[in-house]
Amino acid sequence: MFFELNDEQKEFQRKVREIYEREVGPLVEEYGKKEAFPIQLFRILGEERLLCLRCPEKYGGPGLEKISECISRELGL
């Protein structure tokens, strides 16, 4: 089966990759050594609407589909 992302999914992938490289990547080594999670990321990810991705918009979430959720997991969020 061949599958290709649609334009919205490609844009979401670009956005997630950019945020990961800017915000998450620099913290990986430091917090990996500490065996801790950088809690400051919750605010950043929340502002970028990257938490609870499948939560419907009517409840304050981004209401994304399963493919976008998988994209975010693939990129490390």
C-alpha positions in Angstrom: 0.0 0.0 0.0 1.3 3.4 -1.0 0.5 6.4 1.1 1.3 10.0 0.7 0.7 12.9 3.1 -1.8 15.6 2.0 -0.7 19.3 2.0 -2.1 19.9 5.5 -0.2 16.9 6.9 3.0 18.0 5.2 2.7 21.5 6.7 2.0 20.0 10.1 5.1 17.8 9.7 7.2 20.8 8.8 5.8 22.7 11.8 6.5 19.9 14.2 10.0 19.3 12.9 10.8 23.0 13.2 9.5 23.1 16.8 11.4 20.0 17.7 14.6 21.2 16.3 14.2 24.6 18.0 12.8 23.7 21.4 13.2 19.9 22.1 16.5 19.0 20.4 18.7 21.3 22.4 17.4 19.8 25.7 17.7 16.1 24.8 21.2 15.4 26.0 20.9 17.5 29.2 17.7 16.0 30.3 18.6 12.5 29.1 21.5 12.6 31.5 19.2 13.8 34.3 16.6 11.2 33.4 14.0 13.9 33.7 11.5 15.6 31.4 11.9 19.3 30.7 8.6 20.5 32.1 9.0 23.9 30.4 8.1 22.2 27.1 4.5 21.8 28.3 3.9 25.5 27.9 5.6 25.7 24.5 3.8 22.6 23.2 0.5 23.9 24.6 1.0 27.3 22.9 1.7 25.6 19.6 -1.4 23.3 20.1 0.7 20.2 20.1 -0.8 18.6 23.2 -3.8 16.3 23.1 -3.8 16.4 19.3 -7.0 14.4 18.8 -9.0 16.4 21.3 -11.9 18.0 19.4 -11.8 21.8 18.8 -15.1 22.2 20.7 -13.2 21.2 23.8 -10.1 23.4 23.1 -7.9 20.9 21.3 -6.6 21.1 17.8 -8.9 18.2 16.6 -6.4 16.6 14.4 -6.7 13.2 12.8 -4.7 10.0 13.6 -2.2 10.6 10.8 -1.1 13.9 12.2 -0.9 12.4 15.7 1.4 9.7 14.2 3.5 12.4 12.5 4.1 14.1 15.8 5.1 10.8 17.5 7.4 10.0 14.6 9.2 13.3 15.1 9.5 12.8 18.8 6.7 14.8 20.4 
